[in-house]
């Protein structure tokens, strides 16, 4: 175990932790907004009204949150790659 391996492991663990914590919060908020939107759609269908499909602030926020969660997940994946690279390098 050399200093390069240790640096890759520590860097990988840090990236996984940062990516996970960032993705978790954004994904939870995205799911809450999606649940609210689904609830409104069910209510509109039950009421018999035509639902306006135009872009809303909530749908824009859902797109932003989904994209941020994807970026954060990619950061965590890079962390996993660094951890595996730390084991692969001799």
C-alpha positions as CSV (number, residue, x, y, z in Angstrom):
1,X,0.0,0.0,0.0
2,X,1.6,3.2,-1.2
3,X,0.8,6.8,-0.8
4,X,-0.9,6.9,-4.3
5,X,-3.3,4.1,-3.2
6,X,-4.1,5.9,0.1
7,X,-4.7,9.2,-1.7
8,X,-7.0,7.5,-4.2
9,X,-9.0,5.8,-1.5
10,X,-9.3,8.9,0.6
11,X,-10.3,11.0,-2.4
12,X,-12.8,8.4,-3.5
13,X,-14.3,8.1,-0.1
14,X,-14.6,11.9,0.1
15,X,-16.3,12.1,-3.3
16,X,-18.7,9.3,-2.5
17,X,-19.7,11.0,0.7
18,X,-20.2,14.4,-0.9
19,X,-22.0,13.0,-3.9
20,X,-24.3,10.9,-1.8
21,X,-25.3,13.7,0.6
22,X,-25.9,16.1,-2.2
23,X,-27.9,13.7,-4.3
24,X,-30.0,12.4,-1.3
25,X,-31.4,15.9,-0.4
26,X,-32.2,16.9,-4.0
27,X,-33.7,13.5,-4.8
28,X,-36.0,13.6,-1.7
29,X,-37.2,17.1,-2.7
30,X,-37.8,16.0,-6.3
31,X,-39.9,13.0,-5.1
32,X,-41.9,15.3,-2.8
33,X,-42.7,17.7,-5.7
34,X,-43.5,14.7,-8.0
35,X,-45.9,13.3,-5.4
36,X,-47.6,16.7,-5.1
37,X,-47.9,17.0,-8.9
38,X,-49.4,13.5,-9.1
39,X,-51.9,14.3,-6.4
40,X,-53.0,17.4,-8.2
41,X,-53.4,15.4,-11.4
42,X,-55.5,12.8,-9.7
43,X,-57.7,15.5,-8.1
44,X,-58.2,17.2,-11.5
45,X,-59.1,13.9,-13.1
46,X,-61.6,13.1,-10.3
47,X,-63.1,16.6,-10.6
48,X,-63.5,16.2,-14.4
49,X,-61.6,19.3,-15.3
50,X,-59.0,19.7,-18.1
51,X,-55.5,20.0,-16.6
52,X,-53.3,22.7,-18.0
53,X,-50.1,21.1,-19.2
54,X,-48.1,24.3,-19.5
55,X,-44.8,24.7,-17.7
56,X,-45.1,25.6,-14.0
57,X,-42.6,26.8,-11.4
58,X,-42.8,23.3,-9.8
59,X,-42.1,21.5,-13.0
60,X,-39.1,23.7,-13.7
61,X,-37.9,23.1,-10.1
62,X,-38.3,19.4,-10.6
63,X,-36.1,19.5,-13.7
64,X,-33.5,21.4,-11.9
65,X,-33.5,19.1,-8.9
66,X,-33.4,16.0,-11.1
67,X,-30.4,17.4,-13.0
68,X,-28.6,18.3,-9.7
69,X,-29.2,14.8,-8.4
70,X,-27.8,13.3,-11.5
71,X,-24.7,15.4,-11.3
72,X,-24.3,14.5,-7.6
73,X,-24.7,10.8,-8.4
74,X,-22.0,11.2,-11.1
75,X,-19.7,12.6,-8.5
76,X,-20.3,9.6,-6.3
77,X,-19.6,7.3,-9.2
78,X,-16.3,9.0,-9.8
79,X,-15.5,8.4,-6.2
80,X,-16.2,4.7,-6.6
81,X,-13.9,4.6,-9.6
82,X,-11.1,6.2,-7.6
83,X,-11.6,3.7,-4.8
84,X,-11.4,0.8,-7.3
85,X,-8.4,2.4,-9.0
86,X,-6.7,2.6,-5.6
87,X,-7.0,-1.2,-5.3
88,X,-6.0,-1.8,-8.9
89,X,-2.8,0.2,-8.8
90,X,0.1,-1.7,-7.3
